[in-house]
Amino acid sequence: MKIAVIGQSLFGQEVYKELRKDGHTIVGVFTIPDKDGKADLLATEAEKDGVPVFKFPRWRVKGHAIPEVVAQYKAAGAELNVLPFCSQFIPMEVIDHPKHGSIIYHPSLLPRHRGASAINWTLIHGDKKGGFTVFWADDGLDTGPILLQRECDVEPNDTVNTIYKRFLFPEGVKGTVEAVRLIAEGKAPRITQPQEGATYECIQKKDNAKIDWNQSAEALHNWIRGNDKVPGAWAEVDGQKVTFYGSTMVDIGTAKGQPFEIPGASRPGIVTKAGLVLFGNDGKTLLVKNLQFEDGKMIAAAQYFCSGSSAAVELTEEENTFAEQMRVVWQSILTNVSQIEDSTDFFKSGAASMDVVRLVEEVKLRANSCQLQNEDIYMNTTFQDFIQMCIRKLRGEDDEEELVVDYVEKNINNMTIKMPHQLFIAGEFIDAEGGKTYKTINPTDGLAICDVSLAQISDVDKAVAAAKEAFEEGPWGKMNPRDRGRLIYKLADLMEEHQEELATIEAIDSGAVYTLALKTHVGMSIQTFRYFAGWCDKIQGSTIPINQARPNRNLTFTKKEPIGVCAIVIPWNYPLMMLAWKTAACLAAGNTIVLKPAQVTPLTALKFAELAARAGLPKGVINILPGSGALVGQCLSDHPDVRKLGFTGSTEIGKHIMKSCAVSNVKKVSLELGGKSPLIIFSDCDMDKAVRMGMSSVFFNKGENCIAAGRLFVEDSIHDQFVKKVIEEVKKMKIGDPLDRSTDHGPQNHKAHLDKLVEYCQTGVKEKATLVCGGKQVQRPGFFFEPTIFTDVQDHMYIAKEESFGPVMIISKFKSGEVDDVLRRANDTEYGLASGVFTQDISKALYVSERLNAGTVFVNTYNKTDVASPFGGFKQSGFGKDLGQEALNEYLKTKAVTIEY
């Protein structure tokens, strides 16, 4: 049978694979668009098999099917639609089109629990039976005739996750495939759903998951497990929302522990060694294992009143026996140590990475429930710390040490964003010395977002000291490179989980259009960390043949070693992405970091610090200092314990930093500085593409782009046509709120930059360049500037030589046939960051690309950077590379070792 699979997710992927195994022809997979450049699992599987894949963002607009989308679907020629899991609304023109119609998988026994939260409500209602239904789609909400149903017992302590993994997923895949088989054989029933017993419940969200304590213990248990893990059942405790997880029904008898006051409960709960005991209004009890607070921190409920993990655990007799067994294991590994003391350090005593693997396995042999990761050993290096960590894990008390975050929260962009606003030093968010703060401004309305801690000189010293200690004494330097890569990858995963929040913060703090922030600012940042995570265990030196000095022989080899404490100073145009470009390579090389974000855009850097801590990066590895360049940046340039400084910003500041780094302690420096990138457009170009990419080369990220085409050279025979088309496109651009999905052009980053743009354009007018459009501030709240076009720009003019760093297109003509002359003009600048050429003549393209004096040359494209491709400039655009393998060399030092034998 010819089948169209419409949906997404791992469930959809498995259904697709099984249908193909069953001999069906999949004529098309219709799934969701790629997210952050990453295809859905169903799409990936289908593309691998060469099956046509369609990724429509939507099927309908304003309640009506999109004709082009429906036409593409119909062209596939499906005889049956299978919807295993689909989050999109599919119009009836598609549902009813195939010969056999459409079938849908639903995770409940219809007609009970119609709606998107069916599994949740199966548990909340305490159903003894659960299951799934495959039904024929109609125009109602889960109301179509039943084709097939399968049921299972609901276990007393099932959660959404456990019942899904145990039955609804594996049996659901089989059931969906069986339903298709019945259709193919002409045996598929159509059983009208009965009205009796039909229910429809709302979608479970956080705001409607609050616990009503005036219920029986069983009802409370069902409510908590029915919302576990998403959205999470919660109650107010001590003035804050606390979410409850891991509920079981228990007959606790007389519980011993500390009272846990809950407003509205029939009686206080009790925190015991086993967890939190709660009471229903019938006097019966349930036990909750974990609690989560508003800041995202989750703890074992048994630890609610504990002072913290720094307090030593007092061992029981059985636990002491385990400790002594492990002391013997340590002794067998550290054969050079006469006696294992509590203070014995595993690595200082000579242990290597293979010993870590052995120690993890030895623990498993003696305590199977104590599942360690390699990094657990690296972070608990003394015998005493190691035993304390193991015992906490055995007791179920192994949650991460509390990360205290004083969030600023805002409800915006259909979500609640949580923003740290303090300095991040040695794994903690702290106030600056003297409690000094400043206001960070939203460029969309010019109003303050929040107060941010303003770092002082003493704060710089603290951060550098923390980074130095983490490098020299902490687990980061001792860690196996592969384990280091795993932590960096985990950080990337956390960033992906929070990508919408990060993009929203980026939009309100920097003015970046949300969709661009999601794809580029945040998306490329995630890709960068994943890319460099893979490099951690591939950094290596070489063996070098040298002249032999008779009668002896020699062996020379090199080692690539981390530099130590690295300072990173980044600009305001891509706050998170510039952080990622430098930080990812720096961490992969094994260094520790003190980073100063731009003073006007600190918020995503601080959110990044929180995610790095939650990913498990050791204290002191990453430190974030919002503050002024004149104070914080200067202190980092001068600091004797900083061994490398990576800077992205203006050429003027770059020169000053380079001088300070030389005078202080001859720091290693890499600089990505200003640009005036030329873009040469020949008459034989693809005109439509040249216009589109020319627009992007200037107006991408509202012109706040280091590689923006600062000057376009257009061949005279197509000049007027090119300008006309560009003007038409500029007129279509929507200027507005960056959180509006239809906005093309957001506000400039800050007021001072806006003023400079106005002055820049006024200078161009005074120099008699032709102002075709724009050149003015938009008359509305915030820092908006009109997309601007200048023509008739002569080589001697200020605007021909200096970058605007804004949405200003500078167009100059060149005569046909004068390739070398336009190359001379393009290279007649002190900058050399990027360049571009548009021509369909490959010989001309190669000739021009060879002679353009810039670190990056784009041919028939622009702005196409990639994490694997090195990025950096020539001349006064700086030196050193971000991205690609070459970026690692900026954060490594090479040691040559020669051995005579």
C-alpha positions in Angstrom: 0.0 0.0 0.0 1.2 3.6 -0.7 1.4 5.4 2.6 2.0 9.0 3.6 3.4 9.2 7.1 2.4 12.6 8.7 4.0 13.4 12.1 7.3 13.5 14.0 9.3 12.1 16.9 11.0 8.8 17.7 7.5 7.1 17.8 6.9 8.3 14.2 10.3 7.1 13.2 9.7 3.6 14.6 6.3 3.4 12.9 7.8 4.4 9.6 10.5 1.8 9.9 8.1 -1.0 10.7 5.7 -0.1 7.9 8.6 -0.3 5.4 9.6 -3.7 6.9 6.0 -4.8 6.3 6.4 -4.2 2.6 4.5 -0.9 2.3 5.7 1.9 0.1 6.1 5.2 1.9 5.4 7.8 -0.8 6.2 10.8 1.4 7.0 11.8 5.0 5.3 15.0 6.1 7.0 16.4 9.2 8.0 19.5 11.0 10.7 21.9 9.8 14.3 21.4 11.0 14.9 22.9 14.5 18.3 24.7 14.8 19.5 23.0 11.7 18.6 19.6 13.1 16.0 17.4 11.3 13.4 15.5 13.2 14.2 11.8 13.8 11.5 10.7 11.4 12.8 13.1 8.6 16.4 11.8 9.2 15.3 8.2 8.8 13.3 8.9 5.7 16.0 11.0 4.0 18.5 8.2 4.6 16.2 5.9 2.7 15.7 8.3 -0.1 12.0 8.8 0.7 10.6 12.2 -0.2 10.4 14.4 2.9 8.2 17.5 3.2 8.7 20.0 6.1 5.8 22.3 5.9 5.8 25.0 8.7 2.0 24.9 8.6 -0.8 23.4 6.6 -3.4 26.1 7.1 -3.5 29.9 7.3 -6.5 31.6 9.1 -8.5 28.3 9.1 -8.0 27.6 5.4 -5.7 25.0 3.9 -2.8 26.3 1.9 -3.4 25.3 -1.7 0.4 24.9 -2.6 0.9 22.6 0.5 -2.2 20.5 -0.3 -1.1 20.2 -3.9 2.4 18.9 -3.0 0.8 16.4 -0.6 -1.7 15.2 -3.2 1.1 14.7 -5.7 2.6 12.0 -3.5 -0.3 9.7 -4.5 -0.9 8.2 -1.0 -3.6 5.6 -0.5 -3.5 6.0 3.2 -2.4 8.6 5.7 -0.8 7.4 8.9 -0.5 9.9 11.8 1.6 8.2 14.5 2.2 11.5 16.4 1.6 14.8 14.9 1.6 18.3 16.5 0.4 20.1 13.4 -3.2 20.7 12.5 -3.9 18.7 9.2 -6.8 20.1 7.1 -9.6 17.8 6.1 -8.7 18.2 2.4 -5.6 16.1 3.3 -7.3 13.8 5.9 -10.1 12.7 3.4 -8.0 12.6 0.2 -6.5 9.1 0.2 -8.5 6.1 -1.0 -8.4 4.6 2.6 -8.5 7.9 4.5 -6.4 8.6 7.5 -5.6 6.8 10.8 -4.3 8.3 14.0 -2.6 6.8 17.1 -4.0 8.1 20.5 -2.5 7.1 23.9 -5.8 6.3 25.7 -8.8 4.0 25.5 -11.2 6.2 23.5 -13.7 7.7 24.1 -12.1 8.2 27.5 -9.5 11.0 27.8 -9.7 12.8 24.5 -7.2 15.6 24.1 -3.5 16.2 24.2 -2.9 15.2 27.8 -4.5 11.7 27.6 -1.7 9.9 29.5 -1.7 12.5 32.3 -5.4 12.1 32.8 -5.3 8.3 32.7 -3.2 8.5 35.8 -4.8 11.5 37.5 -8.2 9.7 37.4 -6.6 6.6 38.8 -7.7 4.4 35.9 -6.9 0.8 36.5 -6.7 0.2 32.8 -4.8 2.2 30.2 -3.9 1.7 26.6 -4.1 3.2 23.2 -6.5 3.6 20.3 -5.9 3.7 16.5 -8.9 5.5 15.0 -10.1 6.8 11.7 -9.6 10.5 11.5 -12.7 12.8 11.2 -13.3 16.5 11.7 -13.8 16.1 15.5 -11.3 16.0 18.3 -10.3 12.4 18.7 -13.9 11.4 17.9 -13.4 9.2 14.8 -14.4 5.5 14.5 -12.2 3.0 16.3 -10.1 0.7 14.3 -8.1 -1.0 17.0 -7.5 -0.8 20.7 -5.0 -2.4 23.1 -5.1 -2.1 26.9 -2.7 -2.6 29.8 -2.8 -2.6 33.5 -1.9 0.7 35.1 0.6 0.0 37.9 -0.1 1.7 41.2 3.1 3.9 40.9 3.2 4.4 37.2 4.2 7.8 35.9 3.7 9.2 32.4 7.2 8.2 31.6 7.0 4.6 32.9 3.7 3.6 31.3 4.8 5.2 28.0 8.1 3.3 27.9 6.6 0.0 29.2 3.5 -0.2 27.0 2.3 2.8 25.0 5.4 3.2 22.9 6.5 -0.3 22.0 3.0 -1.8 21.8 1.7 1.4 20.1 4.2 1.0 17.3 3.1 -2.6 16.8 -0.6 -1.7 17.0 -0.3 1.1 14.5 1.4 -1.2 12.0 -1.2 -3.9 12.7 -3.9 -1.4 11.9 -2.4 -0.7 8.5 -2.1 -4.4 7.9 -5.9 -4.8 8.6 -6.6 -2.0 6.2 -4.5 -3.6 3.5 -6.3 -6.9 4.0 -9.7 -5.2 3.9 -10.5 -6.3 7.4 -10.3 -3.0 9.3 -13.4 -2.2 11.3 -15.0 1.2 11.8 -16.6 1.1 15.3 -18.4 4.3 16.2 -17.2 5.7 19.5 -19.9 5.4 22.2 -21.1 8.6 23.9 -21.2 6.9 27.2 -18.0 7.3 29.1 -16.6 9.9 26.8 -14.4 12.5 28.4 -12.3 15.4 27.2 -9.8 17.0 29.6 -7.7 20.2 29.2 -4.0 20.2 28.4 -2.0 20.0 31.5 0.2 23.0 32.0 2.1 24.4 35.0 -0.6 26.9 35.9 -3.3 24.3 36.3 -1.1 21.6 38.0 -1.4 23.1 41.5 -2.2 20.5 44.2 -5.5 20.6 46.0 -4.7 19.2 49.4 -8.3 18.6 50.4 -8.2 15.1 48.9 -7.5 11.5 49.8 -3.9 10.3 49.8 -4.7 8.2 46.7 -6.1 11.2 44.9 -3.0 13.3 45.8 -0.7 10.5 44.7 -2.6 10.2 41.3 -2.4 14.0 40.8 1.4 14.1 41.5 2.3 11.0 39.4 -0.1 12.2 36.6 1.9 15.4 36.3 5.3 13.7 36.6 7.6 14.8 34.9 5.6 17.4 32.8 4.2 19.8 33.8 4.9 18.9 37.5 2.4 19.1 40.4 3.2 22.0 42.7 2.2 23.8 45.8 3.3 26.9 47.7 5.7 26.2 50.5 7.4 29.0 52.4 6.3 31.5 49.8 7.6 29.7 46.8 6.4 27.1 44.3 7.7 23.7 45.1 7.1 20.8 42.6 6.7 17.2 43.8 8.1 14.2 41.9 8.4 10.5 42.5 5.2 9.7 44.4 4.4 6.3 45.8 1.6 5.1 48.1 2.9 3.9 51.4 1.7 2.7 54.8 4.3 4.5 56.8 3.0 3.9 60.3 4.6 6.4 62.7 6.9 8.6 60.6 10.0 10.1 62.3 11.4 13.3 61.0 10.9 17.1 60.8 7.6 18.7 60.1 7.0 20.1 56.6 4.4 22.9 56.7 2.1 23.0 53.7 -0.7 25.7 53.5 -4.1 24.0 53.0 -2.9 20.5 53.9 -4.9 18.5 56.4 -1.7 18.1 58.5 2.0 18.9 58.0 4.2 16.5 55.9 7.2 14.9 57.5 10.7 14.9 56.0 12.2 11.5 56.7 15.3 9.6 55.6 13.1 7.9 53.0 11.7 11.1 51.6 8.7 13.5 52.2 5.7 11.8 53.8 2.4 13.5 52.9 -1.1 12.9 54.3 -4.4 12.9 52.6 -7.6 14.1 54.3 -8.4 10.4 54.9 -5.3 10.0 57.1 -3.5 7.8 54.7 0.0 8.5 53.4 2.1 8.8 50.3 5.9 9.3 49.9 7.5 11.9 47.6 11.2 11.3 46.6 12.2 14.6 45.0 11.4 18.3 45.2 12.1 21.0 42.7 12.2 24.8 43.4 11.4 27.7 41.3 15.0 28.3 40.3 15.1 24.8 38.7 17.1 23.2 41.5 16.0 19.7 42.4 16.9 17.9 45.6 16.1 14.6 47.3 13.1 15.4 49.5 15.0 13.8 52.4 17.5 16.6 52.2 15.1 19.5 52.5 16.3 20.6 55.9 20.0 19.7 55.3 22.5 22.5 55.5 24.1 21.4 52.3 26.4 18.8 50.8 29.4 20.3 52.6 28.3 18.7 55.8 30.0 15.3 56.3 27.8 12.2 56.2 28.1 10.1 59.3 28.5 6.5 58.1 26.6 3.5 59.4 28.3 0.2 60.3 27.4 -1.2 56.9 28.7 1.9 55.1 31.9 1.8 57.1 32.4 -1.8 55.8 32.0 -0.5 52.2 34.4 2.3 52.9 37.1 -0.1 54.1 36.6 -2.3 51.1 37.2 0.7 48.9 40.3 1.6 50.9 41.7 -1.8 49.9 40.8 -1.1 46.3 42.6 2.3 46.4 45.6 0.6 47.9 45.6 -2.0 45.1 45.6 0.8 42.5 48.0 3.2 44.2 50.7 0.6 44.9 53.3 3.4 45.4 51.4 4.7 48.5 52.2 3.0 51.7 48.8 3.7 53.4 45.6 5.2 52.1 44.7 8.1 54.4 41.4 10.1 54.2 43.5 12.9 52.7 45.1 10.7 50.0 44.6 12.3 46.6 43.9 9.8 43.8 45.7 11.7 41.0 48.5 13.2 43.0 49.3 9.7 44.0 49.9 8.7 40.4 46.5 7.4 39.2 45.8 7.7 35.4 42.6 7.6 33.3 42.6 3.8 33.1 42.6 3.7 36.9 39.5 5.9 36.9 37.7 3.3 34.7 38.8 0.5 37.1 37.7 2.4 40.2 34.2 3.0 38.7 33.9 -0.7 37.9 35.2 -1.7 41.4 32.4 0.4 43.0 29.8 -1.3 40.8 31.0 -4.8 41.9 30.6 -3.9 45.6 27.5 -1.6 45.3 25.5 -2.1 42.2 23.2 0.7 43.0 26.1 3.2 43.1 26.4 4.1 39.4 29.4 6.4 39.0 30.5 8.4 36.0 34.2 9.1 35.3 33.8 12.8 36.2 32.6 11.8 39.7 36.1 10.6 40.4 37.7 13.7 38.9 35.6 15.9 41.1 36.1 13.9 44.3 39.8 13.2 44.3 40.6 12.6 47.9 39.6 9.3 49.6 37.4 11.1 52.1 35.5 13.1 49.4 35.2 9.9 47.2 33.6 7.9 50.1 31.3 10.8 51.0 30.2 11.0 47.4 29.6 7.2 47.1 27.6 7.1 50.3 25.4 10.0 49.3 24.7 8.2 46.0 23.9 5.0 47.8 21.4 6.9 50.1 19.8 8.6 47.1 21.2 12.0 48.3 23.5 12.7 45.5 21.9 15.7 43.9 24.2 18.5 42.8 25.3 21.0 45.3 22.7 23.9 45.3 23.3 26.5 42.8 21.7 29.6 44.2 20.4 32.0 41.5 18.6 35.3 42.2 16.6 35.3 39.0 15.0 38.3 37.4 11.8 36.8 35.8 9.8 38.2 33.0 6.7 36.8 31.3 7.4 37.6 27.6 7.3 35.9 24.2 4.7 33.3 25.6 7.1 32.1 28.2 8.7 32.9 31.6 12.4 33.7 31.2 14.7 33.5 34.2 17.7 35.7 34.1 20.7 35.7 36.4 22.0 39.2 37.0 25.0 38.8 39.3 28.7 38.1 38.7 29.5 34.5 38.3 32.8 33.6 40.1 34.0 30.2 41.3 30.7 28.5 40.6 28.5 31.0 42.4 26.4 34.0 41.5 27.6 36.9 43.7 27.2 40.7 44.0 30.0 42.9 42.8 32.2 44.6 45.4 30.2 47.3 47.2 27.0 46.0 45.6 27.5 48.1 42.6 25.1 47.7 39.7 24.0 49.2 36.4 20.9 49.0 34.3 20.9 47.0 31.1 18.5 48.5 28.5 16.0 46.9 26.1 16.7 48.6 22.7 13.2 47.9 21.6 11.7 50.4 24.0 14.7 52.1 25.6 13.6 50.9 29.1 15.6 49.1 31.7 15.4 45.3 31.8 17.0 44.8 35.1 20.0 45.8 37.4 23.2 43.9 36.7 26.2 43.6 39.0 29.0 45.9 37.9 32.4 44.2 38.4 35.2 46.0 40.2 39.0 45.5 40.3 38.8 43.2 43.3 36.2 41.1 41.5 38.6 40.6 38.6 41.2 39.4 41.0 38.7 36.9 42.5 37.7 35.6 39.2 41.3 35.2 37.9 42.3 33.5 41.2 39.3 31.1 40.9 40.2 30.3 37.3 43.9 29.7 38.2 43.0 27.4 41.1 40.6 25.5 38.8 43.3 25.0 36.2 46.2 24.1 38.6 44.4 22.3 41.4 40.9 21.4 40.3 39.5 18.4 38.5 39.4 20.2 35.1 43.1 19.8 34.5 43.2 16.2 35.7 40.2 15.2 33.6 40.5 12.7 30.7 39.9 14.8 27.5 37.1 12.5 26.5 35.3 13.2 29.8 35.9 16.9 29.3 34.3 16.6 25.9 31.3 14.9 27.4 30.8 17.7 29.8 31.0 20.3 27.0 28.5 18.3 25.0 26.2 18.1 28.0 26.4 21.9 28.2 25.4 22.1 24.5 22.4 19.8 25.2 21.3 22.1 28.1 21.6 25.1 25.8 19.4 23.4 23.3 16.8 22.7 26.0 16.8 26.4 26.8 17.2 27.7 23.3 13.9 29.5 23.2 14.7 31.2 26.5 18.2 32.1 25.4 16.9 33.5 22.1 14.3 35.6 23.9 16.9 37.0 26.3 19.1 37.8 23.3 16.3 39.6 21.6 15.4 41.9 24.5 19.0 42.5 25.4 20.6 43.0 22.0 17.7 43.8 19.7 18.2 40.7 17.6 15.2 39.5 15.7 13.9 36.4 17.6 13.9 34.1 14.7 17.5 35.1 13.8 18.5 34.8 17.4 17.0 31.3 17.6 18.7 30.1 14.4 22.0 32.0 14.4 22.8 33.6 17.8 21.8 30.5 19.8 21.7 27.8 17.1 25.2 28.3 15.9 26.4 28.6 19.6 25.0 25.1 20.3 26.7 23.8 17.1 30.0 25.4 18.1 30.1 23.7 21.5 29.2 20.3 20.0 31.9 20.7 17.4 34.6 21.5 19.8 33.4 18.8 22.3 34.5 16.4 19.6 38.0 17.8 19.4 38.8 17.3 23.1 40.4 13.9 22.7 42.0 14.6 19.2 44.5 17.3 20.2 47.9 15.9 19.6 51.5 16.7 18.7 53.9 15.2 16.2 57.1 13.2 16.0 59.9 15.1 14.2 63.1 13.7 12.7 66.1 15.7 13.6 69.8 15.4 12.8 71.5 12.6 14.6 74.5 13.5 16.8 76.8 10.5 16.7 77.3 8.2 18.5 73.9 8.7 20.0 70.4 8.9 18.5 67.6 11.3 19.2 63.9 11.4 19.4 62.0 14.7 19.2 58.3 15.0 19.6 55.9 17.9 20.4 53.0 18.1 22.8 50.0 20.5 22.6 49.2 21.8 26.1 46.6 24.2 27.5 47.8 27.7 28.2 46.1 28.2 31.6 43.9 31.1 32.6 42.4 32.8 29.5 40.6 36.1 29.4 37.9 36.5 26.7 36.4 39.9 25.9 33.5 39.9 23.5 31.3 42.5 21.7 27.6 43.3 21.8 26.4 42.4 18.3 26.3 38.6 18.8 26.5 38.3 22.6 26.1 34.5 22.9 27.6 33.4 19.6 30.8 35.4 20.2 31.0 33.8 23.6 30.6 30.4 22.0 33.1 30.9 19.2 35.9 31.6 21.7 34.9 29.8 24.8 34.2 26.4 23.2 37.7 26.1 21.7 39.3 27.4 24.9 37.5 24.8 27.0 38.2 22.0 24.5 41.9 22.8 24.8 41.7 22.4 28.6 41.9 26.0 29.8 39.9 28.0 32.3 38.2 31.2 31.5 37.4 34.7 32.8 35.0 36.3 30.3 33.8 39.9 30.1 30.7 40.3 28.0 29.9 43.7 26.5 28.5 45.9 29.2 25.3 46.6 27.2 24.6 42.9 26.6 25.5 40.8 29.6 22.3 38.6 30.1 22.9 35.6 27.8 26.4 35.3 29.1 25.1 35.0 32.7 22.4 32.5 31.6 25.2 30.5 29.9 27.1 30.5 33.2 24.1 29.0 35.0 23.8 26.3 32.3 27.5 25.6 32.5 27.2 25.0 36.3 24.1 22.8 35.8 26.0 20.8 33.2 28.6 19.9 35.8 31.6 22.1 34.7 33.8 22.4 37.9 33.9 25.6 39.9 36.2 28.2 38.5 36.4 26.8 35.0 34.1 29.6 33.8 33.8 33.0 35.4 31.6 35.9 34.0 32.2 39.5 34.8 29.8 42.1 33.4 31.4 45.5 33.6 33.1 48.3 31.7 35.9 47.7 29.2 38.0 50.5 30.7 38.1 48.8 34.1 37.4 45.0 33.7 38.9 44.7 30.2 42.0 46.7 31.2 42.5 44.7 34.4 42.3 41.4 32.4 44.8 42.8 29.9 47.2 43.8 32.7 46.7 40.8 35.0 49.9 38.8 35.5 48.0 35.4 36.0 46.2 35.7 32.7 48.2 34.0 30.0 46.0 34.5 26.9 43.5 37.1 25.9 41.0 36.6 23.1 39.2 39.8 21.9 36.6 40.7 19.4 35.8 44.4 18.9 37.1 47.6 17.4 40.6 48.0 15.9 41.2 50.9 18.2 40.6 48.9 21.4 42.4 45.9 19.9 45.6 47.9 19.5 45.3 49.1 23.1 44.8 45.6 24.4 47.7 44.3 22.4 50.0 46.9 23.9 48.8 46.2 27.5 49.2 42.4 27.0 52.8 43.0 25.8 53.7 45.3 28.6 52.2 43.2 31.4 53.5 39.7 30.8 53.6 39.2 27.0 50.3 37.4 26.9 49.3 35.4 23.9 46.7 37.5 22.0 44.2 36.8 19.3 42.2 39.7 17.8 39.1 39.8 15.6 38.7 43.5 14.8 37.0 45.9 12.5 36.3 45.5 8.8 35.3 47.3 5.6 34.6 44.2 3.6 34.3 44.7 -0.2 31.7 42.8 -2.2 32.3 42.9 -6.0 29.3 42.2 -8.2 30.1 41.5 -11.9 27.6 41.9 -14.7 27.5 38.2 -15.4 26.1 37.4 -12.0 22.8 35.8 -11.1 21.1 39.1 -10.6 18.3 37.9 -8.3 20.8 36.0 -6.1 23.2 39.0 -6.0 20.4 41.3 -4.9 19.3 38.8 -2.2 22.7 38.1 -0.9 23.8 41.7 -1.3 20.9 42.7 1.0 21.9 40.0 3.5 25.6 41.1 3.3 24.6 44.5 4.6 21.4 44.3 6.5 21.8 40.9 8.2 21.4 41.3 12.0 20.5 45.0 11.3 24.0 45.6 10.0 25.6 44.8 13.3 27.8 42.2 11.7 31.6 42.2 11.7 31.8 40.8 8.2 29.1 43.0 6.8 29.8 44.1 3.2 31.0 47.6 4.0 31.2 48.6 0.3 29.6 47.1 -2.8 31.4 47.5 -6.1 28.8 47.0 -8.9 29.8 46.8 -12.6 28.4 49.9 -14.3 26.3 48.0 -16.9 24.1 46.6 -14.2 24.5 49.3 -11.5 21.1 51.0 -12.0 19.2 47.8 -12.3 20.9 46.4 -9.1 20.1 49.6 -7.2 16.5 49.6 -8.3 15.9 46.0 -7.2 17.6 46.7 -3.8 15.4 49.7 -3.2 12.3 47.6 -4.0 13.5 44.9 -1.5 14.3 47.5 1.2 10.8 48.9 1.0 9.4 45.5 1.8 11.4 45.2 5.0 9.3 45.3 8.2 10.9 47.3 11.0 9.6 46.5 14.5 9.5 44.5 17.6 12.2 41.7 17.3 9.9 39.3 19.1 7.3 39.7 16.3 7.9 36.7 14.0 7.2 38.8 10.9 9.8 41.5 11.8 12.8 41.7 9.4 14.7 44.6 11.0 15.0 45.2 14.8 16.4 48.0 16.8 20.1 48.9 16.9 21.9 47.7 20.0 22.1 50.8 22.1 21.6 54.6 22.0 25.3 55.6 21.5 25.5 53.3 18.5 22.3 54.8 17.0 23.7 58.3 17.4 26.9 57.3 15.6 24.9 55.9 12.7 23.0 59.2 12.3 26.3 61.0 12.3 27.9 58.6 9.8 25.0 59.1 7.4 25.1 62.9 7.8 28.8 62.7 6.9 28.0 60.8 3.7 25.5 63.5 2.7 28.0 66.2 3.4 30.5 64.4 1.1 28.0 64.6 -1.7 27.3 60.8 -1.8 23.7 60.2 -3.1 21.4 59.2 -0.2 18.9 57.0 -2.0 16.8 56.0 1.1 17.0 55.9 4.9 19.7 57.7 6.8 17.4 58.6 9.8 16.3 57.3 13.1 12.8 55.8 13.0 10.4 57.9 15.0 9.2 55.4 17.5 10.3 54.3 21.0 13.6 52.5 21.1 16.8 52.7 19.0 15.5 52.0 15.5 17.4 53.1 12.3 16.1 53.0 8.8 17.9 50.7 6.3 20.0 53.1 4.3 21.4 53.1 0.7 24.2 55.4 -0.6 25.2 55.5 -4.2 27.8 57.5 -6.1 30.3 56.9 -3.3 33.8 57.9 -4.3 37.0 56.2 -3.0 38.2 59.2 -1.0 35.0 59.6 1.1 34.8 58.8 4.8 31.9 56.4 4.3 34.0 54.5 1.6 36.8 54.0 4.1 35.2 53.5 7.5 32.6 50.9 8.6 29.2 51.9 9.8 28.5 48.7 11.7 24.9 49.3 10.9 22.3 48.9 8.1 24.0 51.2 5.6 24.7 50.0 2.0 27.6 51.8 0.3 27.5 51.3 -3.5 30.2 52.3 -6.0 30.4 51.7 -9.7 33.3 50.1 -11.6 33.9 50.0 -15.3 33.3 46.8 -17.3 36.4 44.9 -17.9 38.5 46.6 -15.3 38.9 43.6 -13.0 42.4 44.6 -11.7 41.3 48.1 -11.0 38.3 47.1 -8.9 40.5 44.7 -7.1 42.9 47.5 -6.3 40.1 49.6 -5.0 38.7 46.7 -3.0 42.0 46.1 -1.3 42.7 49.8 -0.7 41.8 49.5 2.9 43.6 48.8 6.2 41.0 46.1 6.9 40.9 42.5 5.7 38.2 40.6 7.5 36.0 39.3 4.7 35.1 39.9 1.1 32.9 38.6 -1.7 32.4 38.2 -5.4 29.4 37.4 -7.6 30.1 36.1 -11.1 29.1 33.0 -13.1 32.6 32.9 -14.6 34.6 30.4 -12.5 37.9 31.6 -13.8 37.1 35.2 -12.9 35.8 34.0 -9.4 39.1 32.2 -8.7 41.2 35.0 -10.0 39.4 37.5 -7.8 39.3 35.3 -4.7 43.1 34.8 -5.0 43.8 38.5 -5.1 41.3 39.7 -2.5 43.3 40.5 0.7 40.9 39.2 3.3 40.7 36.3 5.7 37.4 35.0 4.2 36.3 35.2 0.6 32.7 34.4 -0.3 31.9 33.4 -3.9 28.3 33.7 -5.0 27.2 33.7 -1.4 27.8 35.7 1.7 27.7 35.3 5.5 28.1 31.6 5.2 30.2 30.8 8.2 30.4 27.3 9.6 31.8 25.9 12.9 34.3 23.8 11.0 35.7 26.7 8.9 38.4 29.0 10.3 37.3 32.7 10.7 39.6 35.6 11.2 41.1 38.6 9.4 44.2 40.2 7.9 45.9 43.5 8.4 44.1 45.8 10.9 41.2 43.3 11.1 43.4 41.3 13.5 45.0 37.9 13.6 44.2 34.5 15.0 41.3 32.3 14.1 37.9 31.5 15.6 36.2 28.2 14.6 37.6 25.2 12.9 40.6 23.2 14.0 42.8 26.3 13.7 41.0 27.9 16.6 42.4 25.3 19.0 45.9 26.6 18.3 44.9 30.0 19.8 44.4 28.3 23.2 47.3 25.8 23.1 51.0 26.0 23.5 53.5 23.7 21.8 56.2 22.0 23.8 59.1 20.2 22.0 60.7 17.3 23.8 64.1 15.8 22.6 65.4 12.6 24.0 68.9 11.2 23.4 69.3 7.4 23.6 
